[in-house]
Amino acid sequence: MEAIQISSFWENITSVLTVIKDFLIAYGPLGLFGITLLDSALIPLPAGPDVVMIILSRGRPGWVLIYAAAATLGSVIGCLILYYISRRAGRRALERFSEKKQARVKELIDRYDLLSVLVVSVLPPPFPFKIFIISCGVFRFSVVRFAVALAFGRAVRFLLEGYLAVTYGDQAEYLFRQYFPWVGLGLAFLIILIFIARVFWRRSRRQEF
């Protein structure tokens, strides 16, 4: 009986969130801004901002840059809200994650700094993105570096989705669901390669002088 009640509760929550998402979609860029803000601030909406970005871009191809900018801004602001909430809450914000996950994410942030935020901002669901945002707040990662890395990664991601929508039309959503995880991983790998090449280039420049 209790399991049925819990299931019914989550079905009701999902229905309400779906109504909110459908309401916001009608407002175009402003609606997309609201959807990405809510999704990034720990209130995930059904289908998520990625699918909404594709739907809107498919409907108005000439607005792709506007949609991408609105989605990026909403995502960054939502993540900053979660960042500051986590910063204020401290270690309590990480209690729902296992100690193993906490230690792993902290190690990645400590070792790779800005690069870790940049990479996770590009990676697609179901990659555990929220724990990185919360950890950045808890461990007081530089808010400026955090926002810049996040904005760049999210902009790349939303622009790619817009490109899919404009190029492939009705097939874009299918292609996104089917191939975006691999494309996202490819982008993340490319970012890491660029970062490594930059490090080696800087070292070679220093040795010259």
C-alpha positions as CSV (number, residue, x, y, z in Angstrom):
1,M,0.0,0.0,0.0
2,E,2.8,2.4,0.9
3,A,4.6,1.6,-2.3
4,I,1.5,2.4,-4.3
5,Q,1.1,5.7,-2.5
6,I,4.7,6.7,-3.2
7,S,4.3,5.7,-6.8
8,S,1.2,7.8,-7.1
9,F,2.9,10.7,-5.4
10,W,5.8,10.7,-7.9
11,E,3.3,10.4,-10.8
12,N,1.5,13.5,-9.6
13,I,4.8,15.3,-9.3
14,T,5.8,14.3,-12.8
15,S,2.5,15.5,-14.1
16,V,2.8,18.9,-12.5
17,L,6.4,19.3,-13.8
18,T,5.2,18.3,-17.3
19,V,2.5,21.0,-17.2
20,I,5.1,23.6,-16.0
21,K,7.5,22.6,-18.9
22,D,4.7,22.7,-21.5
23,F,3.6,26.1,-20.1
24,L,7.2,27.5,-20.3
25,I,7.8,26.1,-23.9
26,A,5.2,28.5,-25.2
27,Y,7.3,31.5,-24.2
28,G,10.2,30.5,-26.5
29,P,13.6,31.8,-25.4
30,L,12.2,33.0,-22.1
31,G,10.6,29.7,-21.5
32,L,13.8,27.8,-22.3
33,F,15.7,30.1,-20.0
34,G,13.2,29.1,-17.2
35,I,13.4,25.4,-18.0
36,T,17.2,25.3,-17.9
37,L,17.3,27.4,-14.7
38,L,14.9,25.1,-12.9
39,D,16.6,21.9,-14.3
40,S,20.1,23.2,-13.2
41,A,18.8,24.3,-9.8
42,L,17.9,20.7,-8.8
43,I,14.3,20.7,-10.1
44,P,14.6,18.5,-13.2
45,L,11.7,18.7,-15.7
46,P,10.5,15.7,-17.8
47,A,12.4,15.4,-21.1
48,G,14.9,18.0,-19.9
49,P,16.2,21.2,-21.5
50,D,18.1,19.4,-24.3
51,V,14.9,18.1,-25.9
52,V,13.2,21.5,-25.5
53,M,16.2,23.2,-27.2
54,I,15.9,20.8,-30.2
55,I,12.1,21.3,-30.4
56,L,12.3,25.1,-30.4
57,S,15.2,25.2,-32.8
58,R,13.5,22.9,-35.2
59,G,10.4,25.2,-35.1
60,R,12.4,28.5,-35.7
61,P,15.9,27.7,-37.2
62,G,16.7,31.4,-37.4
63,W,16.6,31.7,-33.6
64,V,19.1,29.0,-32.8
65,L,21.7,31.4,-31.4
66,I,19.0,33.1,-29.3
67,Y,17.8,29.8,-27.9
68,A,21.4,28.6,-27.2
69,A,22.1,31.9,-25.4
70,A,18.9,31.7,-23.3
71,A,19.6,28.0,-22.4
72,T,23.2,28.7,-21.5
73,L,22.3,31.7,-19.3
74,G,19.5,29.8,-17.6
75,S,21.8,26.8,-16.9
76,V,24.6,28.9,-15.5
77,I,22.3,30.9,-13.2
78,G,20.6,27.7,-12.0
79,C,23.9,26.1,-11.3
80,L,25.1,29.2,-9.5
81,I,22.0,29.0,-7.3
82,L,22.8,25.4,-6.5
83,Y,26.5,26.3,-6.0
84,Y,25.7,29.0,-3.4
85,I,23.1,26.8,-1.6
86,S,25.8,24.0,-1.4
87,R,28.4,26.5,-0.3
88,R,26.2,27.6,2.6
89,A,25.1,24.1,3.5
90,G,28.7,22.7,3.6
91,R,29.2,19.0,3.8
92,R,25.5,18.4,4.6
93,A,24.8,19.1,0.9
94,L,26.7,15.9,-0.1
95,E,25.1,13.6,2.4
96,R,22.9,11.9,-0.2
97,F,26.0,10.8,-2.2
98,S,28.2,7.9,-1.1
99,E,31.6,8.7,0.5
100,K,33.3,7.0,-2.4
101,K,31.6,9.3,-4.9
102,Q,32.4,12.4,-2.8
103,A,36.0,11.5,-2.6
104,R,36.3,10.7,-6.3
105,V,34.7,14.0,-7.4
106,K,36.8,16.0,-5.0
107,E,39.9,14.3,-6.3
108,L,38.9,15.2,-9.9
109,I,38.2,18.9,-9.0
110,D,41.5,19.2,-7.0
111,R,43.5,17.6,-9.8
112,Y,42.0,19.0,-12.9
113,D,40.5,22.3,-11.6
114,L,38.6,24.2,-14.3
115,L,39.0,21.4,-16.8
116,S,36.8,19.1,-14.6
117,V,33.9,21.6,-14.7
118,L,34.3,22.2,-18.4
119,V,34.2,18.5,-19.2
120,V,31.2,17.6,-17.1
121,S,29.2,20.6,-18.5
122,V,29.4,19.0,-21.9
123,L,28.7,15.4,-20.9
124,P,25.1,14.2,-21.5
125,P,22.7,12.5,-19.0
126,P,22.9,10.2,-17.1
127,F,26.4,11.5,-16.1
128,P,26.2,12.6,-12.5
129,F,26.5,16.4,-13.2
130,K,24.8,17.7,-10.0
131,I,27.4,16.2,-7.6
132,F,30.1,18.2,-9.4
133,I,28.1,21.4,-9.0
134,I,27.4,20.7,-5.3
135,S,31.0,19.8,-4.7
136,C,32.3,23.0,-6.3
137,G,30.1,24.9,-3.8
138,V,31.0,22.8,-0.8
139,F,34.7,23.0,-1.5
140,R,34.5,26.7,-2.5
141,F,35.8,26.4,-6.0
142,S,36.4,29.9,-7.6
143,V,33.0,31.1,-8.6
144,V,34.3,33.1,-11.5
145,R,36.2,30.1,-13.0
146,F,33.2,27.9,-12.3
147,A,30.8,30.2,-14.2
148,V,33.2,30.7,-17.1
149,A,33.9,27.0,-17.6
150,L,30.2,26.1,-17.2
151,A,29.1,28.8,-19.7
152,F,31.6,27.6,-22.3
153,G,30.7,23.9,-22.0
154,R,26.9,24.5,-21.9
155,A,27.1,26.9,-24.9
156,V,28.9,24.2,-26.9
157,R,26.4,21.6,-26.0
158,F,23.3,23.7,-26.7
159,L,24.7,25.0,-30.0
160,L,25.4,21.4,-31.1
161,E,21.8,20.5,-30.3
162,G,20.6,23.5,-32.3
163,Y,22.7,22.4,-35.2
164,L,21.1,18.9,-35.0
165,A,17.6,20.4,-35.0
166,V,18.3,22.7,-38.0
167,T,20.1,20.1,-40.0
168,Y,18.0,17.0,-39.4
169,G,14.6,18.4,-38.6
170,D,12.2,15.8,-37.3
171,Q,15.0,13.2,-37.0
172,A,17.0,15.5,-34.6
173,E,15.4,14.3,-31.4
174,Y,16.0,10.6,-32.3
175,L,19.6,11.3,-33.3
176,F,20.1,13.2,-30.0
177,R,18.8,10.3,-27.9
178,Q,20.7,7.7,-30.0
179,Y,24.1,9.4,-30.5
180,F,24.5,12.4,-28.2
181,P,26.1,10.4,-25.4
182,W,28.9,9.4,-27.8
183,V,29.1,12.9,-29.2
184,G,29.3,14.4,-25.7
185,L,32.1,12.0,-24.8
186,G,33.9,12.9,-28.0
187,L,33.6,16.6,-27.2
188,A,34.8,16.0,-23.6
189,F,37.8,14.0,-25.0
190,L,38.6,16.8,-27.5
191,I,38.5,19.4,-24.7
192,I,40.9,17.3,-22.7
193,L,43.3,17.0,-25.7
194,I,43.2,20.7,-26.3
195,F,43.9,21.3,-22.6
196,I,46.9,18.9,-22.6
197,A,48.3,20.4,-25.8
198,R,48.0,23.9,-24.2
199,V,49.9,22.7,-21.2
200,F,52.7,21.2,-23.3
201,W,52.9,24.4,-25.4
202,R,53.2,26.6,-22.4
203,R,56.0,24.4,-21.0
204,S,57.9,24.5,-24.3
205,R,57.6,28.2,-24.4
206,R,59.0,28.5,-20.9
207,Q,62.0,26.3,-21.8
208,E,62.8,28.5,-24.7
209,F,63.2,31.5,-22.4
